[in-house]
Amino acid sequence: MTTRRIFLKNTSLAGLALAGGLPAAAAPQGEDLFKLGIAGYSFVHFKLDESLAMMKKLDVHYLCIKDFHLPYASTDAEIAAFHAKLAQSGVTGYAVGPIYMKTTEEIDNAFAYAKRVGVKLMIGIPNPEHLPYVDKKVREYDIRYAIHNHGPGDKLYPNAITVYNLVKNLDARIGLCFDMGHDKRYGDDPVADLEKYASRIFDIHLKNVTAGTKDGTTCELSRGVIDITAFVRALRKVKYAGCCSLEYEKDMKDPLAGLAESVGYFKGICTASQSSSKKS
């Protein structure tokens, strides 16, 4: 049962980190192309310093930047200071968003913001009629644009196929920020959808949900209805090379324990399934 022992060992890593007993070098180093990150919305109730302190405990090093940590009107000096603070914590801000854009002016402002921040990926929610304009801006800025699906109740982009059908004939730099939890809540299969639309998936909001219906809510990765082991296998199958960013919405005013459980579980799944595949 070597695989099981590896799995149990790695699912305990995040708990050790919370106790201050896990050196950074002890984190499992896999060979996967994808990276584990945090979606900035997970820290909506926390200042940047508090958020980075949690990321250090979690041993997670990629952050999707939200405007409550780096406002749209930030000066170049403030942006430089922001990146310096992230670097001191060993964190890279790899994208900005999600950003809602209802007008072409808001699209202009969002692309200008992403350029000043220095990222090459933006998570956006534009009005569908403005997608040709987004296409134009993507070509102008050479910034990838990932549309976020929000599940049942979202009239614009409820699931992966809706986004894909709208962008498949646009510039290849326009794709999907795949929220696997919302996709499941819509009644779809996030593992199958990852494989179907992989060429247009630039970012993943990594989460599990309590049910595959509109009443499903976000929960720790280990406690929901999505098969995370199958999802990891699919990530490897499609050679996904972006971030899988945890978006934890269960206990947003006290997220650390839930995030730690999810980090440990995800790393354990990755390590155990990798070891198993090497033996087979």
RAURBEL-V990567 format. One line per field, one symbol per residue. phi: phi as a letter, one per 20 degrees, with the letter a starting at -180 (. if undefined). Layout:
BEGIN
phi = ???
END
This chain:
BEGIN
phi = .ggffffffffeffffffemddfgfeffdedfffceccfgfgdgecfggffffffffeldccceedffecggegfgffffffffffffemddeebcpfcecdcffffgfffffffffnedbceccefgfefffggfffffeldfcdeeecnfnefecfbffffgfedfdegfedbceeefffffffoedffffgffdgfdedbceeaccfbecfefcfbggeddeeffffffgfgffelfceeddfdddfcfebefffffffffffffgfffffffffee
END
